[in-house]
């Protein structure tokens, strides 16, 4: 019998921070608002004192935060107040002003991510990476993977990760990825849930449709407009009605999902679709009045994306931008060229062309740069570039620093 597990680390970023600051365990803690160098402020005030000995009263509180940052994650104690990921910190401060606020430390999170994934692959080699804190694992042919429906192996992996890192995780085991993903949410934190084919009606159908990975707010709203709120109600609708209402492909997928059908394999290696960098400003910026500041940020984002591409060995030929305005409306623009690039200056030039096609009359709160249609740098280098129409020329994957020369754009 096919046994697929979805393993999700419990409040991963926050849990890593609690390893550093165990004195904060059990307290509402929010992670977000910026990047840290090395907890400079705390270290300066407590020079010579270990991090785990810093008095709780000396940590910054959410109520004192001012800025435009958002929450990356929060401890379960903070979530009880309605605080959650992607929420603005100023809004969260109204819900849980007493929460401790810590900045993010992505280098540390990547370190622990690599550690727990190495443990998993040492025990169950077929693992699909789904981000820094979650994976799919194929238990089917692993020794002990069928015992108790997969519970024994799930518990062993949990214990091994905890013993090595001090971190907990939740695991759902089911016949496929779709059901395993839902099952991993059943007994959080540090729980294991097993879903079998016979459990569909009792465990899955009572859930809200949003619990199906792939049904977002808009799809859920449309389902509710037709009186469909639970997965069971979705399963009760005829396939033809779903295809007529949502389109053939989406309708067929909704029908299969409601009936717990999912044949997707666990993919051990996958190529990234795109790479991007974006930043939310501390204050809204205007394309004209804040031209110099925006220009510097824009250049830095392009350089960061180029560095990411070169470090991971990729090049792309679709360059795009993302803008979010002060009214929270977002727009994207992109351009596709005939040649692959990982060059910072070329990405900057092409992203600038995208900006020319974007409305810039409102103040901006977020700016992002993206490179898509990726290919490995080795494959891209072996391609004979086509002649591109107009001024677009082949761009090498060599690293370059963008010079601070005058912009050819009348923007930033």
Secondary structure, DSSP 8 states (H G I E B T S, - for coil): ---EEEEEETTHHHHHHHHH-GGGTTS-EEEEEEE-SS-HHHHHHTTT--GGGS-GGGS-BGGG--SS-BEEEE-HHHHTTT--TT-BHHHHHHH-TTSEEEEE-HHHHHHHHHHHHHHHHHH---EEE-SSSEEEEE-TTSTTTTGGGGHHHHHHHHHHHHHHHS--EEEEEESSHHHHHHHTTTT-SS-EEE--GGGIIIIITTSBGGGSTT--HHHHHHHHHTT--BHHHHHTS-HHHHHHHH-HHHHHHHHHHHTT-------S----SEEEEEEEEEEEE-TTTTHHHHHHHHHHHHHHHHHHHHHHTEEEEEEEEEEEETTS-EEEEEEEEEEEE--HHHHHHHHHHHHHTS--SS-EEEEEEEEEEEEEHHHHHHS-----STT-----S----------SSS--
